[in-house]
Amino acid sequence: MGVRADTTPAAKPGAFDRLLGVFTEVHPGEGARAVTMLVTIFVILVSYYILKTVREPLILTTDVPDWLKALGIAGPAEVKTYAAAGQALVLMAFVPAYSAFASRVDRMKLAYGVTAFFVANIVLFALAVHAGVDHIGVFYYVWVGLFSLSIVAQFWSYANDIYTKDAGSRLFPIIAVGMTAGSPVGAWIAERMFHAHLSPHLMLYLAAALLASTAALYFVVNRTGATARQAAAAKAAIGGKGAFSLVFESPYIRLIVGLFILLNIVNTVGEYILSHMVVTHAAQAAAADPSFDKNAYIGAFYGSYFLWVNLAAVVLQMLVAPRLVKRFGLAGVLFALPFIALGAYGFVALGATIAIVRWAKTAENATDYSVMNTARQLLWLPTSREEKYKAKQAVDSFFVRLGDLAAAFVVFAGTSWLALEARGFAAVNVVFVLLWLALAFVVLRENRRLSAAKADE
C-alpha cells in the first residue's frame, strides 16, 4: 500500500493551500508539498522537451542505409517509426535492472539514482553529437523514448507512494499542471534555440543541467509536510517481486497494459502520418529552392507544433481535468482522449492536408498530455506500493513500447503491402480507437472494484 501523506489539518490554510484551492479541494497543509511536486515535474518536462525537439532533426535528416532500403524502409519518417519499436528491446534490459535496483534501496535513493543515470546519458549523447558519430540520430531517438517514459513513470510512482487515494484524486490534476506547463516552455526554449542556430550538443548540456536540479527538488518534497511515520517509510527499501511478475499476476494491471498498447498504436501511427507529410513538404521546398534549410525547417516546425500542443494541454489541465475528475471521477478523464481521437482521425480520413493533420494531432496530443495523463496516474492509486514503483515502470515503459512494435507493423504493412496514404492510415486508427473504448469500460469497472476493496481494508 502507498504511504499515507495526509497531515493533521492546520487551523488555517496556508498561502499555497489557498492558491491551489482555486482549482481543486486542498486540505490545510497539503499545498506546499503539492506545489513543490508541481515544480519538480515542470523542470523534468522542460528538460525532456528540449531533448525531444533536438531528436526530430537528428532522426529525420538521417541518411537511410542501403540495407534498410532493401527492406523497404525508404525514408527517414519510416526509420523514425521503426526506431521507436527498437525502444522495446532496450526496455527489456532496463526494466529488470530498474526493478532490481528498486528492491534494494529506499525511494529517495531510487529517485536520485535514476536521475543521475539519465543525466550521465545526456552528457554522453552531447559529446557524441558534437563529434558527429554516424547514425547517432537513431541511437538518440531510441534513448529519448526510454528516458521520457522512465523518468516520468519514476515521478508518478513517487507521487502515488506519498499520497492516499483521496489526496491523489484531488491533487494529481493540479500537480500535473506542472507537467503540461513544462512541455510548452521546453518546446518554446528549443524553438528559440533552433532559430538562433544553437548547436544541438549545447542544447543537450542545458537539458542535463535542468534534470540534475530535480534531485534537490525531490529532497525538498521528501521533507515538506512529512510526518515521523512518513519519514521512516521513506527510508524503507521497496523490496518485493520483479516488475514483470507483478504485471502478469494482476488482472487489473494486465487490462491497463492492453489499454496503453492500443493508445500507443493510435498515437504512433498518427505521428507517422504527420512526420511523413513534414518530410515530403521539406523535400519539395528544398527541390524548389537549393538554399532551403530542411534541418532548420523541421526543427522549427516541431518546435512550433509542440508549443501549440502543450499550450492547449495547459489550458485543459488547469480548467478541464480537475472538473472532469470532480464531476465524473476516473471515467471523466479516462474516456475523453479516445472520443477526441475518434473525431480527429475520422476527420483526417475524410481528407488530409498537412494543416488538417497538424491540428488533428494537436487536439489529440493536447488531450493526451493533460486529461489522459491524469487518468494514467489515477489508475494506479488502488494498487500496492510494489506495483506503484515496479509494475508501473514496466507498464509505462516496456509495455507501452509494445504498442510501438504493433504500430511499426501497421506502418510497414500499410506502406509496403497496402500502399496506404494518410487517409488510409487514419481509417485504420479509427478501428483501433473503437477497440480502445471497449477496453476502457472494462478497466473502469475493475478500478472501481479494487477501490471499493481497498476502502474496506
C-alpha positions in Angstrom: 0.0 0.0 0.0 1.1 3.6 -0.6 2.4 5.6 2.3 -0.1 8.0 3.7 0.8 11.6 3.2 -2.1 13.3 5.0 -1.1 15.6 7.8 -3.1 16.8 10.7 -5.1 19.8 9.4 -3.8 23.1 10.5 -6.2 25.7 12.0 -5.9 27.9 8.9 -4.9 27.1 5.3 -1.5 28.4 4.2 -0.8 30.6 1.1 -0.2 27.5 -1.1 -3.3 25.9 0.1 -5.4 28.9 -0.8 -3.6 29.2 -4.2 -4.3 25.6 -5.2 -7.8 25.8 -3.7 -8.9 28.0 -6.7 -8.6 24.8 -8.8 -9.4 21.9 -6.6 -10.1 20.9 -3.0 -6.9 21.3 -0.9 -6.7 20.4 2.8 -4.7 22.6 5.1 -1.0 21.7 5.0 -1.1 20.0 1.6 -0.3 23.0 -0.6 3.4 23.4 -0.1 4.3 19.8 -0.9 1.9 19.8 -3.9 3.5 23.0 -5.3 7.0 21.5 -4.9 5.8 18.4 -6.8 4.4 20.6 -9.5 7.7 22.4 -9.9 9.6 19.1 -10.0 7.6 17.7 -12.9 7.7 21.1 -14.6 11.5 21.1 -14.7 11.6 17.4 -15.8 9.3 18.3 -18.7 11.2 21.4 -19.7 14.3 19.2 -19.9 12.5 16.5 -21.8 11.0 18.8 -24.4 14.4 20.2 -25.2 15.7 16.7 -25.7 12.6 15.7 -27.7 12.8 18.7 -30.1 16.5 18.0 -30.7 15.7 14.4 -31.7 13.4 15.4 -34.6 16.0 16.9 -37.0 18.6 14.3 -35.8 16.3 11.4 -36.8 14.5 13.0 -39.8 17.7 14.1 -41.5 19.5 10.7 -41.0 20.6 9.0 -44.2 18.9 5.7 -44.7 21.5 2.9 -45.1 21.2 0.7 -48.2 20.4 -2.4 -46.2 17.4 -0.7 -44.7 16.3 0.5 -48.2 16.5 -3.1 -49.3 13.9 -4.0 -46.6 11.5 -1.4 -48.0 12.4 1.4 -45.5 12.6 4.2 -48.0 12.8 7.4 -45.9 13.6 8.9 -42.5 9.9 9.0 -41.4 9.8 5.2 -41.7 13.2 5.0 -39.9 11.7 7.1 -37.1 8.7 4.7 -36.7 10.8 1.6 -36.7 13.4 3.1 -34.4 10.6 3.6 -31.9 10.0 -0.1 -31.9 13.6 -0.7 -31.0 13.0 1.0 -27.7 11.0 -2.0 -26.5 14.2 -4.2 -26.9 16.2 -1.7 -24.8 13.5 -1.7 -22.2 13.6 -5.4 -21.9 17.0 -4.9 -20.2 16.2 -1.6 -18.5 13.1 -2.7 -16.6 14.6 -5.7 -14.8 17.6 -3.6 -13.9 15.4 -0.8 -12.5 13.3 -3.4 -10.6 16.4 -5.0 -9.1 17.7 -1.6 -8.0 14.4 -0.6 -6.6 14.2 -3.8 -4.5 17.5 -2.8 -2.7 17.1 0.9 -2.0 14.6 3.3 -0.5 12.5 5.7 -2.6 14.9 8.7 -2.3 18.0 6.7 -3.3 15.9 5.4 -6.2 14.9 8.9 -7.3 18.5 10.1 -7.0 20.0 7.1 -8.7 17.6 7.2 -11.7 18.1 10.9 -12.1 21.9 10.6 -12.0 21.9 7.8 -14.6 19.9 9.8 -17.1 22.0 13.0 -16.6 25.1 11.0 -17.4 23.4 9.6 -20.5 22.6 13.1 -21.8 26.2 14.3 -21.4 27.4 11.2 -23.3 25.0 11.9 -26.2 26.0 15.6 -26.3 29.6 14.5 -26.7 28.6 12.0 -29.5 26.5 14.6 -31.4 29.3 17.1 -31.2 31.8 14.5 -32.5 29.4 13.6 -35.4 29.1 9.9 -34.6 27.5 8.0 -37.5 23.7 7.4 -37.2 23.7 9.0 -33.7 20.2 10.2 -34.5 18.8 6.6 -34.5 20.5 5.7 -31.2 19.4 9.0 -29.6 15.8 8.5 -30.8 15.7 5.1 -29.1 17.2 6.5 -25.9 14.8 9.5 -25.7 11.9 7.1 -25.8 13.4 5.2 -22.9 14.1 8.4 -21.0 10.7 10.0 -21.5 8.7 7.1 -20.2 11.0 6.0 -17.4 11.7 9.4 -15.8 8.1 10.4 -15.8 7.0 7.0 -14.5 9.5 7.4 -11.7 8.0 10.7 -10.7 4.4 9.5 -10.7 5.4 6.3 -8.8 6.8 8.6 -6.2 3.6 10.6 -6.2 1.4 7.5 -5.8 3.6 6.4 -2.9 3.3 9.6 -0.8 -0.4 10.3 -1.4 -3.5 8.4 -0.4 -6.2 7.7 -3.0 -8.3 10.6 -1.7 -5.5 13.1 -1.7 -4.2 11.8 -5.1 -7.6 12.2 -6.7 -7.8 15.8 -5.5 -4.2 16.9 -6.1 -2.9 14.9 -9.1 -4.8 17.0 -11.6 -3.2 20.1 -10.2 0.3 18.6 -9.8 0.0 17.5 -13.5 -0.3 21.2 -14.4 3.5 21.3 -13.9 3.8 18.5 -16.5 1.7 20.2 -19.1 3.2 23.7 -18.4 6.7 22.4 -18.6 6.1 21.0 -22.1 5.3 24.2 -23.9 8.1 26.1 -22.1 10.6 23.4 -23.1 9.3 23.4 -26.7 9.5 27.2 -26.8 13.0 27.2 -25.5 14.0 24.6 -28.0 12.4 26.5 -30.9 14.2 29.7 -29.9 17.5 27.9 -29.8 16.9 26.4 -33.2 16.1 29.8 -34.7 19.3 31.1 -33.1 21.2 28.2 -34.8 22.5 27.0 -31.5 24.4 23.7 -31.7 22.3 20.7 -30.6 25.0 19.4 -28.3 24.8 22.7 -26.3 21.0 22.2 -26.0 21.7 18.8 -24.6 24.0 20.2 -21.9 21.2 22.6 -20.8 18.8 19.7 -20.6 21.2 17.8 -18.4 21.7 20.7 -16.0 17.9 21.1 -15.6 17.4 17.4 -15.0 20.2 17.4 -12.4 18.4 20.2 -10.4 15.4 17.9 -9.8 17.4 15.9 -7.3 17.2 19.0 -5.0 13.5 19.3 -5.5 12.9 15.6 -4.5 14.8 16.4 -1.4 12.5 19.3 -0.6 9.4 17.2 -1.3 10.6 14.5 1.0 11.0 16.9 3.9 7.9 19.1 3.2 4.8 18.1 5.2 6.3 14.7 6.2 5.3 13.2 9.5 7.6 10.9 11.5 5.9 7.9 10.1 6.3 9.1 6.5 10.0 9.9 7.1 10.5 6.4 8.3 8.7 4.9 5.3 10.9 7.0 3.0 13.9 5.1 4.3 12.4 1.7 3.9 13.5 -0.4 0.9 10.7 -1.1 -1.6 11.6 -4.8 -1.8 9.4 -7.5 -3.2 8.9 -9.2 -6.6 10.2 -8.3 -10.0 8.3 -5.8 -12.3 7.2 -8.3 -14.9 6.0 -10.8 -12.3 3.8 -8.1 -10.7 2.3 -7.2 -14.1 1.4 -10.8 -15.1 0.0 -11.7 -11.7 -2.6 -8.8 -11.6 -5.6 -9.0 -13.9 -6.2 -5.2 -13.4 -2.6 -4.3 -14.4 -2.9 -6.6 -17.5 -6.0 -4.6 -18.5 -4.0 -1.4 -18.1 -1.3 -2.9 -20.4 -3.9 -3.6 -23.1 -5.3 -0.1 -22.8 -2.0 1.6 -23.1 -0.9 -0.6 -26.0 -3.9 0.5 -28.0 -3.4 4.1 -27.0 0.2 4.0 -28.2 -0.7 2.3 -31.5 -3.1 5.1 -32.3 -0.7 7.8 -31.3 2.4 6.4 -33.1 0.6 5.7 -36.4 -0.7 9.3 -36.1 2.8 10.6 -35.6 3.9 8.7 -38.7 1.2 10.4 -40.8 2.4 13.8 -39.6 6.2 13.0 -40.0 5.8 11.7 -43.5 3.9 14.8 -44.6 6.5 17.1 -43.0 9.4 15.3 -44.7 7.7 15.4 -48.0 6.9 19.1 -47.7 10.5 19.9 -46.7 11.9 17.8 -49.7 9.6 19.7 -52.1 10.7 23.0 -50.7 14.4 22.1 -51.0 13.9 20.9 -54.6 12.4 24.3 -55.5 15.0 26.3 -53.5 18.5 24.9 -53.1 19.1 27.4 -50.2 16.2 26.0 -48.2 17.4 24.5 -44.9 15.5 21.3 -44.2 17.1 20.8 -40.8 16.0 24.3 -39.6 12.6 23.9 -41.1 11.9 20.6 -39.5 13.2 21.7 -36.1 11.2 24.9 -36.2 8.0 23.1 -37.4 8.2 20.6 -34.5 9.1 23.3 -32.0 6.0 25.3 -33.0 3.9 22.1 -33.1 4.9 21.0 -29.7 4.4 24.6 -28.4 0.8 24.7 -29.5 0.0 21.2 -28.4 1.2 21.9 -24.9 -0.3 25.4 -24.6 -3.6 23.7 -25.3 -2.7 20.9 -22.8 -2.0 23.5 -20.1 -5.5 25.0 -20.5 -7.1 21.6 -20.5 -5.1 20.5 -17.4 -5.9 23.6 -15.4 -9.5 24.1 -16.3 -10.9 20.8 -17.6 -9.2 17.9 -15.9 -9.9 18.8 -12.3 -13.6 19.5 -13.1 -13.9 16.2 -15.0 -12.5 14.3 -12.0 -14.7 16.1 -9.6 -17.8 15.6 -11.6 -17.3 12.2 -13.1 -14.4 10.7 -11.3 -11.9 8.5 -13.2 -14.5 7.9 -16.0 -14.4 11.6 -16.9 -10.7 11.6 -17.7 -10.4 8.0 -19.0 -12.9 8.4 -21.9 -12.0 11.9 -23.1 -9.0 11.0 -25.2 -10.5 8.1 -27.2 -13.5 10.2 -28.1 -11.2 13.1 -29.2 -9.1 10.6 -31.2 -12.1 9.1 -32.8 -13.2 12.5 -34.1 -9.7 13.6 -35.1 -8.9 10.5 -37.2 -12.4 10.4 -38.6 -11.9 13.9 -39.8 -8.4 13.2 -41.3 -9.9 10.1 -43.1 -12.2 12.4 -45.0 -9.4 14.5 -46.5 -5.9 15.0 -45.2 -3.8 18.1 -45.9 -0.7 18.8 -43.7 -2.7 21.6 -42.0 -5.6 19.2 -41.1 -3.2 16.5 -39.9 -1.3 19.0 -37.8 -4.3 20.4 -36.0 -6.0 16.9 -35.6 -2.8 15.7 -33.9 -2.6 18.9 -31.9 -6.1 18.2 -30.4 -5.3 14.5 -29.8 -1.9 15.2 -28.2 -3.1 18.1 -26.1 -5.8 15.8 -24.6 -3.3 13.0 -24.1 -0.8 15.2 -22.3 -3.4 16.6 -19.9 -6.7 14.8 -19.4 -5.5 11.4 -20.3 -2.2 11.9 -18.3 -4.3 12.5 -15.2 -6.2 9.2 -15.9 -3.0 7.3 -16.3 -1.9 8.3 -12.8 -5.2 7.9 -11.1 -5.4 4.3 -12.4 -2.5 3.3 -10.0 -3.9 4.7 -6.8 -5.7 1.4 -5.7 -2.5 -0.7 -6.3 0.2 -1.9 -3.9 3.4 0.0 -3.2 5.5 -2.5 -5.1 3.1 -2.2 -8.1 3.3 1.6 -8.0 7.1 1.5 -8.5 7.9 -1.6 -10.3 4.9 -2.7 -12.3 4.2 1.0 -13.2 7.7 1.3 -14.6 7.3 -1.8 -16.6 3.8 -0.8 -17.9 4.7 2.9 -18.6 7.9 1.9 -20.5 8.2 -1.6 -21.8 4.6 -2.5 -22.4 3.7 0.9 -23.8 6.6 0.4 -26.3 4.9 -2.9 -27.4 2.4 -0.5 -28.9 5.2 0.9 -31.0 6.1 -2.6 -32.2 2.5 -3.0 -33.3 2.4 0.4 -34.8 5.7 -0.3 -36.7 4.0 -3.4 -38.2 0.9 -1.3 -39.1 3.1 1.3 -40.9 5.1 -1.4 -42.6 2.0 -3.3 -43.8 0.3 0.0 -44.8 3.3 1.3 -46.8 4.7 -1.9 -48.2 1.7 -4.1 -48.9 -1.4 -1.8 -49.0 0.2 1.5 -50.3 -1.9 3.5 -47.8 -1.8 7.3 -47.7 -2.7 9.5 -44.8 -6.4 8.9 -45.2 -6.0 5.1 -45.2 -3.9 5.2 -42.1 -6.4 7.4 -40.4 -9.2 4.9 -41.1 -7.1 2.2 -39.6 -6.7 4.3 -36.5 -10.5 4.7 -36.2 -10.8 0.9 -35.8 -8.1 0.8 -33.1 -9.9 3.6 -31.2 -13.1 1.7 -31.1 -11.3 -1.3 -29.5 -9.7 1.2 -27.1 -13.1 2.5 -26.0 -14.4 -1.0 -25.3 -11.4 -1.9 -23.2 -11.7 1.3 -21.2 -15.1 0.3 -20.0 -13.6 -2.9 -18.6 -10.7 -1.1 -16.9 -13.1 1.3 -15.2 -15.2 -1.5 -13.8 -12.1 -3.2 -12.4 -10.7 0.0 -10.9 -14.0 0.6 -9.1 -13.9 -2.9 -7.7 -10.3 -2.6 -6.4 -11.0 0.9 -5.0 -14.0 -0.5 -3.0 -12.0 -3.4 -1.7 -9.2 -1.1 -0.6 -11.7 1.2 1.2 -13.0 -1.8 3.2 -9.5 -2.7 4.4 
